Amino acid sequence: MSMLLFSVRVIGPSAPANAITRKAFYSVSSTRLYRFHVGASFAGKPVERRDKGIAEIKFPPTSDIATWKKRQLNVPGKALPSRDPGQDMFFVQEMAHQTGMAVGIADGVGGWSDSGINPALFSSALMYYGARLSEHAVAGEPDFVESESGPLGSKELTPKDCLRSAFKRVEADRLIEAGSSTALIMTLNAQSGLMRSVNLGDSGFMLIRNGVASHIQPPQTHYFNCPKQLSKIPGPMRQQGMLEDTPDAADSWSTTLRHGDFLILYTDGISDNVFPEELLTIAKLALRQEGTELQQAQLMADSVVNYAQQCMYNIDRVSPFEREAAQHRKRWAGGKEDDATVVVVCVSEEVDSLERAVPLV
């Protein structure tokens, strides 16, 4: 089987040519009507290009967050060799009673490094708490209200409620001295197909339907290269003009998913280097490869991250970041080096015995 190609190799040169057959990240299925097949990929900046002292500030290895993060980053089907997302983080979590799935992505604000703070701690904690909250909540009102053991105790959790509660827990967590992060959280209802999202900052997502970009979530910024962000600022560090956005400032968007839809969530390490039409082309090329939905989702995630890495170090190619900089009368050449993280969700709609078959689209 040949590799997927997009100007450059889209899976690492050390990956085998049959990498498409490897197990992908996550799959949820039951008697419900929808399945969500998820792939994830990431690549932090090269170690030699980071502040070594800051990067070594980590969670205690036995802490709940450190243990969770290690598991989350162990993506079985990931073909790229990178094992560290840098200041980015993500989560993929099945919700209670198999009612659906929650996914999230966050990008720690790098400016905190100048104050001796590792930005990865805030973004990782925010995603950790988002995952834990989602694990014990339902994606929407379930069709049933009781189980054999009694009434269900889980409550519906909207993405904005999840973001609010996760942020409150980060504020209260003593392991997080300070920091800021963008945030994108999405819930997928496995019974109705309802997708709900909130986005604060310059991460985003694309919904691909019938081979076209049906929706692209726009970024939120205060000004050029300054995204909206959640912040924890202790008193001694507080200065005039520091940004402190709230979860209520996040943009919300929802839609009913269909069979064959793809959702691509990404941090700005992707959107600053890859144009939307290129992202769509990579997705289409991945879909031409043989394999299950899981394998296609994982290949798509790896391909997007790898292409972004190629672009961010190319000074001869006009990048989305360069084009935006020019609009603000600023000079920039080529791509923008950054951490890059992608989560891809492939949607399949089940055929219920009481319903007519749903045709492929």
Salt bridges, closest charged atoms under 4 A:
ASP84 OD2 - ARG50 NH1 2.45
GLU135 OE1 - ARG132 NE 2.89
GLU135 OE1 - HIS136 NE2 3.74
GLU156 OE2 - ARG196 NH2 2.74
ASP161 OD1 - ARG164 NH1 2.73
GLU244 OE2 - ARG238 NH1 2.46
ASP245 OD2 - HIS222 NE2 2.72
ASP248 OD1 - ARG164 NE 2.80
ASP261 OD2 - ARG209 NH2 2.67
GLU278 OE1 - ARG317 NH2 2.61
GLU337 OE2 - ARG49 NE 2.40
ASP338 OD2 - LYS336 NZ 3.76
GLU350 OE2 - ARG35 NE 3.60
